[in-house]
Amino acid sequence: MNLKLSLFLFCFMAVFTGCGKDQPYAPQENPQEDSQEEAQTQVKDAKVLVAFFSFTGTTKSAATKLAGLNDGTLYLIEPETPYGSENSNHYDKSTRAYQEQYGPASVRPAIKKTLKDADGCDIVLLGFPVWYGKAPRVVFSFLDSYSFKGKTVVPFITSGSTGISSAASELKSAYPDLSWKTGDRLNDKSTEQLKSWLESLGIKVK
Ligand SMILES: Cc1cc2nc3c(=O)[nH]c(=O)nc-3n(C[C@H](O)[C@H](O)[C@H](O)COP(=O)(O)O)c2cc1C
């Protein structure tokens, strides 16, 4: 064997066996699968908090079903002063709901702070009706009142027709420290659809 051929063979072996140095790119045992499995296990065992605000009961109904499907804790976000029935008139600019939604973004109506063990949950399903395209300000009051930093938060809405995207992106930019997941509009979803939605979030259903 001549010198050139010997050199070539040596380099070939060195590269493909990784000999003579650390192996930074040495294949691990399916690292991606491992981490996926770990993430799934974490979420499957997750303690779910279903926190919601509801004015006329539609969101409450969706929230109650969700909590029932995964043994989650159901929690009503309750304003200190309830919204009167006059707020149902969307066209009346003098209502409290209208004034709050179109007022400064810093508006935070007082809520009852009765949630126990906010720290104990791993994932928050955050439900609310869409008010003038956005989340009602009491939802912001709720997020300000407890520390969900680093926790997964998944918004869900009910609405006349508006989708979730504007409300979700406003929340996401107001609370960038939370780990937001894409939410959904849950009007009229069947139990099977709600189960699939929870499963798509990695939440174990009963
Ligand atoms: C003050 C107010 C504003 C609303 N704004 C919207 C809106 O912008 N888009 C929409 O599709 N529905 C809107 N709705 C309808 C509610 O989002 C819808 O009826 C919702 O399902 C009610 O949920 P709840 O029963 O949990 O309060 C509004 C309702 C109220 C009372």
Ligand as a Chemical Component Dictionary entry (heavy atoms), coordinates in Angstrom:
data_LIG
# 
_chem_comp.id                   LIG 
_chem_comp.type                 NON-POLYMER 
_chem_comp.pdbx_formal_charge   0 
_chem_comp.three_letter_code    LIG 
# 
loop_
_chem_comp_atom.comp_id 
_chem_comp_atom.atom_id 
_chem_comp_atom.alt_atom_id 
_chem_comp_atom.type_symbol 
_chem_comp_atom.charge 
_chem_comp_atom.model_Cartn_x 
_chem_comp_atom.model_Cartn_y 
_chem_comp_atom.model_Cartn_z 
_chem_comp_atom.pdbx_ordinal 
LIG C1  C1  C 0 -70.486 43.305 26.237 1  
LIG C2  C2  C 0 -70.496 42.219 25.216 2  
LIG C3  C3  C 0 -69.672 42.320 24.105 3  
LIG C4  C4  C 0 -69.643 41.283 23.162 4  
LIG N1  N1  N 0 -68.795 41.382 22.084 5  
LIG C5  C5  C 0 -68.757 40.376 21.179 6  
LIG C6  C6  C 0 -67.859 40.415 20.081 7  
LIG O1  O1  O 0 -67.064 41.334 19.900 8  
LIG N2  N2  N 0 -67.878 39.378 19.200 9  
LIG C7  C7  C 0 -68.728 38.322 19.332 10 
LIG O2  O2  O 0 -68.710 37.429 18.507 11 
LIG N3  N3  N 0 -69.566 38.235 20.398 12 
LIG C8  C8  C 0 -69.583 39.220 21.320 13 
LIG N4  N4  N 0 -70.428 39.129 22.391 14 
LIG C9  C9  C 0 -71.226 37.914 22.567 15 
LIG C10 C10 C 0 -70.572 36.971 23.580 16 
LIG O3  O3  O 0 -69.184 36.838 23.358 17 
LIG C11 C11 C 0 -71.190 35.575 23.514 18 
LIG O4  O4  O 0 -72.568 35.643 23.653 19 
LIG C12 C12 C 0 -70.606 34.666 24.577 20 
LIG O5  O5  O 0 -70.787 33.327 24.214 21 
LIG C13 C13 C 0 -71.211 34.913 25.931 22 
LIG O6  O6  O 0 -70.540 34.120 26.866 23 
LIG P1  P1  P 0 -71.014 34.072 28.386 24 
LIG O7  O7  O 0 -72.423 33.536 28.355 25 
LIG O8  O8  O 0 -70.080 33.107 29.030 26 
LIG O9  O9  O 0 -70.951 35.438 28.941 27 
LIG C14 C14 C 0 -70.480 40.155 23.338 28 
LIG C15 C15 C 0 -71.313 40.092 24.462 29 
LIG C16 C16 C 0 -71.318 41.102 25.373 30 
LIG C17 C17 C 0 -72.207 40.998 26.584 31 
# 
loop_
_chem_comp_bond.comp_id 
_chem_comp_bond.atom_id_1 
_chem_comp_bond.atom_id_2 
_chem_comp_bond.value_order 
_chem_comp_bond.pdbx_ordinal 
LIG C1  C2  SING 1  
LIG C2  C3  SING 2  
LIG C2  C16 DOUB 3  
LIG C3  C4  DOUB 4  
LIG C4  N1  SING 5  
LIG C4  C14 SING 6  
LIG N1  C5  DOUB 7  
LIG C5  C6  SING 8  
LIG C5  C8  SING 9  
LIG C6  O1  DOUB 10 
LIG C6  N2  SING 11 
LIG N2  C7  SING 12 
LIG C7  O2  DOUB 13 
LIG C7  N3  SING 14 
LIG N3  C8  DOUB 15 
LIG C8  N4  SING 16 
LIG N4  C9  SING 17 
LIG N4  C14 SING 18 
LIG C9  C10 SING 19 
LIG C10 O3  SING 20 
LIG C10 C11 SING 21 
LIG C11 O4  SING 22 
LIG C11 C12 SING 23 
LIG C12 O5  SING 24 
LIG C12 C13 SING 25 
LIG C13 O6  SING 26 
LIG O6  P1  SING 27 
LIG P1  O7  DOUB 28 
LIG P1  O8  SING 29 
LIG P1  O9  SING 30 
LIG C14 C15 DOUB 31 
LIG C15 C16 SING 32 
LIG C16 C17 SING 33 
# 
